Amino acid sequence: MPESVIVTGANRGIGLELARQLAGRGDRVVGTARRPQKADALRALGVRVEKLDVAEPASVAAFAKALDGVPVDVVIHNAGIGEEGPDFASLPVEDLERSLQVNTLGAARVTQALLPNLRLGRRRLIAALSSGLASLERNRDGGWIAYRVSKAALNMLVRTMAAELRPDGFTCVLIDPGWVRTDMGGRDAPTTPEQSVGNMLATLDGLRLKDSGRFLTARGRDAAW
Ligand SMILES: NC(=O)c1ccc[n+]([C@@H]2O[C@H](COP(=O)([O-])OP(=O)(O)OC[C@H]3O[C@@H](n4cnc5c(N)ncnc54)[C@H](OP(=O)(O)O)[C@@H]3O)[C@@H](O)[C@H]2O)c1
């Protein structure tokens, strides 16, 4: 049955491909962009496009208002920023702050704002794009500090949401798309957005309440915390 799906940061990269594949199979997609007037590729898909900057509380409030009363089955927190950045010794703390604002607090605010919509929907699935770089146990090399910190915090956020929202039938997961050829992933990435998104959607389709709280690879295996 077609579902109503929200994809944040859907104007390029993995988010655009998520919107393309979801729309292509008949789901009702709302794709968000910070600048909808410039989101030509997203608009060309024929999906509903809404303005959203996840780091701006007023923008999140306006987005929620635009969707007032609309049932939503699935929210995919895809919007994110990430770059290698300087070593810790010269890291501006503002870089940490910005990454947390977008990657962590963005997902928190958008989830809170959309809980009423998710309660109106059937699936009650929340998926957040995390990263292998979020792993505490696999981090031996350093680098990407702001990104790692913000995605590790996102992992804890979603893991906690999963526990608290389980009685209400919500499935909340983290999913690592792999190293994907986008503006963020760069040209050397081995995986195309098409491949990654194909794998992720197959994984998300198969999730049940018992899977809530998992950190998954795109192919649905357990990722290292
Ligand atoms: N590519 C990889 O190898 C890889 C690996 C692991 C995890 N991921 C994760 O996968 C997700 C998508 O990555 P990607 O490679 O597709 O990145 P991308 O090509 O850089 O695209 C990022 C998207 O996020 C949006 N965004 C950034 N800041 C935002 C904000 N404040 N509010 C709303 N939207 C914002 C961007 O919008 P603008 O165009 O307006 O900037 C863009 O649509 C991210 O969460 C990323 O961390 C990617």
The ligand as an SDF file (V2000), in Angstrom:
LIG
                    3D

 48 52  0  0  0  0  0  0  0  0999 V2000
   27.5280   10.3670    1.2420 N   0  0  0  0  0  0  0  0  0  0  0  0
   28.0130    9.5090    2.1310 C   0  0  0  0  0  0  0  0  0  0  0  0
   28.9970    8.7960    1.8690 O   0  0  0  0  0  0  0  0  0  0  0  0
   27.3580    9.3700    3.4760 C   0  0  0  0  0  0  0  0  0  0  0  0
   27.8910    8.4110    4.3640 C   0  0  0  0  0  0  0  0  0  0  0  0
   27.2920    8.2470    5.6210 C   0  0  0  0  0  0  0  0  0  0  0  0
   26.1900    9.0100    5.9600 C   0  0  0  0  0  0  0  0  0  0  0  0
   25.6960    9.9430    5.0900 N   0  0  0  0  0  0  0  0  0  0  0  0
   24.5350   10.7280    5.5190 C   0  0  0  0  0  0  0  0  0  0  0  0
   23.5230   10.6910    4.5310 O   0  0  0  0  0  0  0  0  0  0  0  0
   22.7760   11.9250    4.5520 C   0  0  0  0  0  0  0  0  0  0  0  0
   22.7500   12.5240    3.1560 C   0  0  0  0  0  0  0  0  0  0  0  0
   24.0880   12.7380    2.7410 O   0  0  0  0  0  0  0  0  0  0  0  0
   24.4980   13.1710    1.2630 P   0  0  0  0  0  0  0  0  0  0  0  0
   25.7590   12.4650    0.9500 O   0  0  0  0  0  0  0  0  0  0  0  0
   23.3430   13.0650    0.3410 O   0  0  0  0  0  0  0  0  0  0  0  0
   24.8680   14.7250    1.5110 O   0  0  0  0  0  0  0  0  0  0  0  0
   24.7960   15.9820    0.5480 P   0  0  0  0  0  0  0  0  0  0  0  0
   24.9050   15.5540   -0.8650 O   0  0  0  0  0  0  0  0  0  0  0  0
   25.8090   16.9360    1.0830 O   0  0  0  0  0  0  0  0  0  0  0  0
   23.3060   16.5600    0.7930 O   0  0  0  0  0  0  0  0  0  0  0  0
   22.9580   17.0190    2.0710 C   0  0  0  0  0  0  0  0  0  0  0  0
   21.5110   17.4440    2.0770 C   0  0  0  0  0  0  0  0  0  0  0  0
   21.2050   17.9220    3.3990 O   0  0  0  0  0  0  0  0  0  0  0  0
   20.6550   19.2270    3.2760 C   0  0  0  0  0  0  0  0  0  0  0  0
   20.9340   20.0680    4.4260 N   0  0  0  0  0  0  0  0  0  0  0  0
   22.1250   20.5000    4.9080 C   0  0  0  0  0  0  0  0  0  0  0  0
   21.9400   21.3300    5.9450 N   0  0  0  0  0  0  0  0  0  0  0  0
   20.6040   21.4290    6.1420 C   0  0  0  0  0  0  0  0  0  0  0  0
   19.7750   22.1400    7.0470 C   0  0  0  0  0  0  0  0  0  0  0  0
   20.2830   22.9610    7.9930 N   0  0  0  0  0  0  0  0  0  0  0  0
   18.4290   22.0020    6.9510 N   0  0  0  0  0  0  0  0  0  0  0  0
   17.8960   21.2060    6.0030 C   0  0  0  0  0  0  0  0  0  0  0  0
   18.6060   20.5330    5.0980 N   0  0  0  0  0  0  0  0  0  0  0  0
   19.9600   20.6490    5.1730 C   0  0  0  0  0  0  0  0  0  0  0  0
   21.2960   19.7950    2.0240 C   0  0  0  0  0  0  0  0  0  0  0  0
   20.5620   20.9280    1.5790 O   0  0  0  0  0  0  0  0  0  0  0  0
   21.3010   22.1720    0.8290 P   0  0  0  0  0  0  0  0  0  0  0  0
   21.4210   21.7810   -0.6050 O   0  0  0  0  0  0  0  0  0  0  0  0
   20.3880   23.3200    1.0830 O   0  0  0  0  0  0  0  0  0  0  0  0
   22.6500   22.3400    1.4820 O   0  0  0  0  0  0  0  0  0  0  0  0
   21.2100   18.5840    1.1100 C   0  0  0  0  0  0  0  0  0  0  0  0
   19.9120   18.4520    0.6120 O   0  0  0  0  0  0  0  0  0  0  0  0
   23.4620   12.8170    5.5800 C   0  0  0  0  0  0  0  0  0  0  0  0
   22.7690   12.7440    6.8110 O   0  0  0  0  0  0  0  0  0  0  0  0
   24.8370   12.2010    5.7080 C   0  0  0  0  0  0  0  0  0  0  0  0
   25.4390   12.4600    6.9500 O   0  0  0  0  0  0  0  0  0  0  0  0
   26.2550   10.1410    3.8630 C   0  0  0  0  0  0  0  0  0  0  0  0
  1  2  1  0
  2  3  2  0
  2  4  1  0
  4  5  1  0
  4 48  2  0
  5  6  2  0
  6  7  1  0
  7  8  2  0
  8  9  1  0
  8 48  1  0
  9 10  1  0
  9 46  1  0
 10 11  1  0
 11 12  1  0
 11 44  1  0
 12 13  1  0
 13 14  1  0
 14 15  2  0
 14 16  1  0
 14 17  1  0
 17 18  1  0
 18 19  2  0
 18 20  1  0
 18 21  1  0
 21 22  1  0
 22 23  1  0
 23 24  1  0
 23 42  1  0
 24 25  1  0
 25 26  1  0
 25 36  1  0
 26 27  1  0
 26 35  1  0
 27 28  2  0
 28 29  1  0
 29 30  1  0
 29 35  2  0
 30 31  1  0
 30 32  2  0
 32 33  1  0
 33 34  2  0
 34 35  1  0
 36 37  1  0
 36 42  1  0
 37 38  1  0
 38 39  2  0
 38 40  1  0
 38 41  1  0
 42 43  1  0
 44 45  1  0
 44 46  1  0
 46 47  1  0
M  CHG  2   8   1  16  -1
M  END
$$$$
